Amino acid sequence: MSYDTNNVFARILRGEIPAAKLYDDAFAIAFADIAPSAPTHVLVIPKGEFTHYDDFLIRAGDAQILGFFKAVRAVAQQLGVGEYRLITNNGESAGQSVHHFHVHILAGKKLGALVGD
């Protein structure tokens, strides 16, 4: 799958769509999900053109991968959540709807089963 430079996260990274950034560094930005599934629901996206998790791990450099996942932890700390769930969907049949690799941080309530059906 080729990267769609007009996907919503690419447009947020370019500043074409506003997002209330909660975190921003050289590797990632984070912002609240517009349709939250938990009291705390934040998206963390890497700065770069990566379609999904596998693509990110294959094409990103070691410093970028480490920087991204350290950013995910920094966001959780900034949010003040000690217990949280990380979700990433790798492809459409796994539930990925925006084809820019991203991680969801969910917290703020007891979370149920990982797979509902």
CORUR-V573771 format. One record per pair of residues at least 24 apart in sequence whose ideal C-beta (glycine too) atoms are under 10 Angstrom apart, sorted by the first residue. I is the first residue (numbers start at 0). J is the second residue. D is the distance in Angstrom with one decimal. If there is no record, write none. Layout:
I|J|D, I|J|D
This chain:
0|50|5.2, 0|51|7.7, 0|54|8.0, 0|90|8.4, 0|91|9.2, 0|98|6.5, 1|48|9.4, 1|50|7.8, 1|98|9.3, 2|47|9.3, 2|48|4.3, 2|49|7.4, 2|50|5.4, 2|54|8.2, 2|98|7.4, 2|99|7.6, 2|100|9.9, 3|48|9.2, 3|50|8.1, 3|97|9.2, 3|98|5.9, 3|99|8.1, 4|48|7.2, 4|99|9.7, 6|48|9.6, 6|50|8.9, 6|96|9.8, 6|97|5.6, 6|98|5.8, 6|99|5.2, 7|33|9.6, 7|44|9.9, 7|96|9.5, 7|97|5.7, 7|98|9.9, 7|99|7.8, 8|42|7.9, 8|44|5.0, 8|45|9.4, 8|49|10.0, 8|97|5.6, 8|98|8.8, 8|99|3.8, 8|100|8.7, 8|101|6.4, 9|44|9.2, 9|47|10.0, 9|48|7.2, 9|97|9.2, 9|98|9.5, 9|99|5.9, 10|99|9.7, 11|42|9.3, 11|44|7.5, 11|99|9.0, 12|44|7.1, 12|45|9.2, 12|46|6.3, 12|47|8.8, 12|48|9.3, 12|99|8.2, 18|42|8.9, 18|44|9.6, 21|74|6.6, 21|77|6.8, 21|78|7.6, 21|104|9.9, 22|70|6.6, 22|71|9.3, 22|73|6.6, 22|74|4.8, 22|75|10.0, 22|76|10.0, 22|77|6.2, 22|78|9.2, 23|70|9.1, 24|66|7.4, 24|67|9.5, 24|69|8.9, 24|70|5.8, 24|73|7.8, 24|74|9.9, 25|62|9.4, 25|63|9.0, 25|66|6.6, 25|67|10.0, 25|70|8.9, 26|59|9.3, 26|62|8.3, 26|63|6.1, 26|64|8.8, 26|65|8.4, 26|66|3.4, 26|67|4.9, 26|68|8.9, 26|69|7.6, 26|70|5.3, 26|71|9.7, 26|73|10.0, 27|63|9.4, 27|66|7.3, 27|67|5.2, 27|68|9.0, 27|69|8.8, 27|70|3.8, 27|71|7.3, 27|73|8.8, 27|74|8.0, 27|101|9.4, 27|102|8.9, 28|70|8.4, 28|74|9.5, 29|70|7.3, 29|71|8.1, 29|73|8.7, 29|74|4.5, 29|75|9.6, 29|77|8.3, 29|78|8.9, 29|101|9.6, 29|102|9.0, 29|104|7.8, 30|74|9.8, 32|101|9.8, 32|103|6.8, 32|104|9.2, 32|105|8.8, 35|103|9.6, 35|105|8.3, 35|107|9.1, 36|84|9.7, 36|86|9.0, 36|103|7.8, 36|105|6.1, 36|108|9.8, 36|110|8.9, 37|80|10.0, 37|83|8.9, 37|84|8.0, 37|103|9.0, 37|104|9.0, 37|105|4.1, 37|106|6.3, 37|107|5.4, 37|108|5.7, 37|109|9.7, 37|110|6.7, 38|80|9.7, 38|105|8.8, 38|106|7.3, 38|107|3.0, 38|108|5.6, 39|75|9.1, 39|78|5.8, 39|79|8.9, 39|80|5.9, 39|83|7.3, 39|104|6.9, 39|105|6.7, 39|106|4.2, 39|107|4.1, 39|108|8.5, 40|84|9.9, 40|86|9.8, 40|103|6.6, 40|104|7.3, 40|105|5.4, 40|106|8.2, 40|107|8.2, 41|71|9.4, 41|74|6.1, 41|75|8.5, 41|77|9.3, 41|78|6.6, 41|80|9.3, 41|83|9.3, 41|102|8.9, 41|103|7.4, 41|104|4.6, 41|105|8.3, 41|106|8.7, 42|74|9.5, 42|97|8.9, 42|99|9.9, 42|101|5.3, 42|102|7.3, 42|103|6.0, 42|104|7.8, 43|67|7.6, 43|68|9.2, 43|70|6.3, 43|71|5.0, 43|72|9.8, 43|73|9.3, 43|74|5.6, 43|75|9.2, 43|85|8.9, 43|87|9.5, 43|100|9.8, 43|101|6.5, 43|102|4.7, 43|103|8.0, 43|104|6.6, 44|70|9.7, 44|97|8.9, 44|99|6.1, 44|100|7.1, 44|101|4.5, 44|102|7.9, 45|70|8.2, 45|71|9.8, 45|99|8.3, 45|100|6.1, 45|101|7.9, 45|102|9.0, 46|70|9.6, 47|99|9.1, 47|100|8.5, 48|99|7.7, 48|100|9.4, 49|98|9.3, 49|99|6.8, 49|100|4.2, 49|101|9.2, 50|89|9.5, 50|90|8.9, 50|95|8.7, 50|97|9.7, 50|98|4.8, 50|99|6.9, 50|100|6.6, 51|87|8.0, 51|88|7.7, 51|89|4.9, 51|90|5.9, 51|91|9.4, 51|93|8.6, 51|95|6.1, 51|97|9.9, 51|98|6.8, 51|99|8.5, 51|100|5.4, 51|101|9.2, 52|87|5.1, 52|88|8.2, 52|89|4.4, 52|90|8.8, 52|93|9.2, 52|95|8.9, 52|100|5.7, 52|101|9.2, 52|102|8.7, 53|89|5.9, 53|90|8.3, 53|100|8.8, 54|89|8.8, 54|98|9.2, 54|99|9.7, 54|100|6.4, 55|87|9.0, 55|89|9.6, 55|99|9.7, 55|100|4.4, 55|101|9.6, 55|102|10.0, 56|89|9.9, 56|100|9.1, 58|100|10.0, 59|100|8.9, 67|100|8.8, 67|102|8.3, 68|102|8.5, 70|102|9.4, 71|102|5.5, 71|104|6.9, 72|104|9.7, 74|102|9.0, 74|104|6.2, 75|104|5.8, 75|106|7.6, 78|104|7.1, 78|106|7.0, 78|107|8.9, 79|106|9.1, 80|104|7.4, 80|105|9.1, 80|106|3.9, 80|107|7.1, 81|106|8.5, 82|106|6.5, 82|107|9.6, 82|109|9.3, 82|110|8.9, 83|107|8.5, 83|110|8.6, 84|110|5.3, 84|113|8.3, 86|110|9.9, 86|113|8.6
